[in-house]
Structure formats: C-alpha cells, structure tokens
C-alpha cells in the first residue's frame, strides 16, 4: 500500500506518487520530484490550479514552517502556470 499525502491546494488526499514534493530552499518554493532534498517538505498536485490555490492561501509558508515570504515563480514555471492562465473549472 502506497503512502497517502494531502495536497496543499485542493486539500484532497492522494497517493504520494501522484503528488509533487516541494521544499523551501534559499527563500523559494523549490520542486523536489525525486523527494530527496533535505528539510521539511510539502505535497501538491502538479497542476496549475492546485499551485495557484496554495499561493493564494499562503499554504506553502505554513506547511514548510517558514515565516518569511517565499518566492513561488519556480514552482509556477515548473507546472506551466502563470497569473494570466485561464482558470479551469470542473
């Protein structure tokens, strides 16, 4: 049985293999696809809407226990999201 994690964006539980682990590294939210970087990690679906929800709710800072603001450009670029991207519904 595979471990289950909760997505920061949509708050749904999913198998670890379907989620992307992220860590705080040098003041930025950094993707960790191999799940081997040191430090506290958080999990999110690699979908634009889940990343954007996490940013809007300031969930990355809380989950990674970082009090200073985190840059999220790298994680947004990783999933191909941008602030101009149309919102998907469904």
C-alpha positions as CSV (number, residue, x, y, z in Angstrom):
1,X,0.0,0.0,0.0
2,X,1.4,3.4,-1.1
3,X,1.7,6.3,1.4
4,X,-1.0,8.9,1.2
5,X,-0.4,12.7,1.4
6,X,-2.6,15.8,1.3
7,X,-2.4,18.3,-1.5
8,X,-1.8,21.9,-0.2
9,X,-4.0,23.3,-2.9
10,X,-7.2,21.3,-3.1
11,X,-6.8,19.6,0.3
12,X,-7.6,16.2,-1.1
13,X,-5.7,13.1,-0.1
14,X,-3.9,11.2,-2.8
15,X,-1.1,8.7,-3.3
16,X,2.3,10.0,-2.9
17,X,3.3,9.1,-6.4
18,X,0.6,11.5,-7.9
19,X,1.8,14.5,-5.9
20,X,4.9,16.7,-6.3
21,X,7.0,17.3,-3.2
22,X,8.2,20.9,-2.6
23,X,10.7,22.3,-0.1
24,X,11.8,25.8,0.9
25,X,15.3,26.4,-0.5
26,X,17.0,29.8,-0.5
27,X,13.8,31.7,0.1
28,X,11.9,30.0,-2.7
29,X,9.4,27.1,-3.1
30,X,11.5,24.5,-4.9
31,X,10.1,21.4,-6.6
32,X,11.6,18.1,-5.4
33,X,10.4,15.5,-7.9
34,X,12.8,12.8,-6.5
35,X,11.7,13.6,-2.9
36,X,15.3,13.5,-1.8
37,X,16.1,17.2,-0.9
38,X,16.7,17.8,2.8
39,X,14.3,19.7,5.0
40,X,10.6,19.8,5.6
41,X,8.6,19.0,2.6
42,X,5.0,19.6,1.5
43,X,2.9,18.0,-1.2
44,X,0.9,19.4,-4.0
45,X,-0.7,18.1,-7.2
46,X,1.5,19.2,-10.2
47,X,-1.5,21.2,-11.6
48,X,-1.7,25.0,-12.1
49,X,-4.9,25.3,-10.1
50,X,-3.5,23.5,-7.1
51,X,-0.3,25.6,-7.1
52,X,-2.3,28.8,-7.5
53,X,-4.7,27.9,-4.7
54,X,-1.7,27.1,-2.4
55,X,-0.2,30.5,-3.2
56,X,-3.5,32.4,-2.7
57,X,-4.0,30.7,0.7
58,X,-0.3,31.2,1.7
59,X,-0.2,27.5,2.4
60,X,3.4,27.0,1.4
61,X,4.8,29.2,4.2
62,X,2.6,27.4,6.8
63,X,3.3,23.9,5.6
64,X,7.0,24.4,5.3
65,X,7.2,26.4,8.5
66,X,8.8,29.5,7.0
67,X,7.9,32.9,8.4
68,X,9.4,35.0,5.6
69,X,7.7,35.3,2.2
70,X,8.6,32.6,-0.3
71,X,9.2,33.1,-4.0
72,X,6.8,30.9,-6.0
73,X,7.9,31.6,-9.5
74,X,10.0,28.5,-9.8
75,X,7.1,26.1,-8.8
76,X,4.7,28.0,-11.1
77,X,7.1,27.7,-14.0
78,X,7.5,24.0,-13.3
79,X,3.9,23.2,-13.8
80,X,3.5,25.8,-16.7
81,X,1.2,28.0,-14.6
82,X,1.1,31.8,-14.9
83,X,-1.0,34.5,-13.4
84,X,-2.5,35.1,-16.9
85,X,-3.5,31.5,-17.3
86,X,-7.3,30.9,-17.6
87,X,-8.8,29.2,-14.6
88,X,-10.0,25.6,-15.3
89,X,-13.4,24.7,-13.9
90,X,-14.7,21.3,-13.1
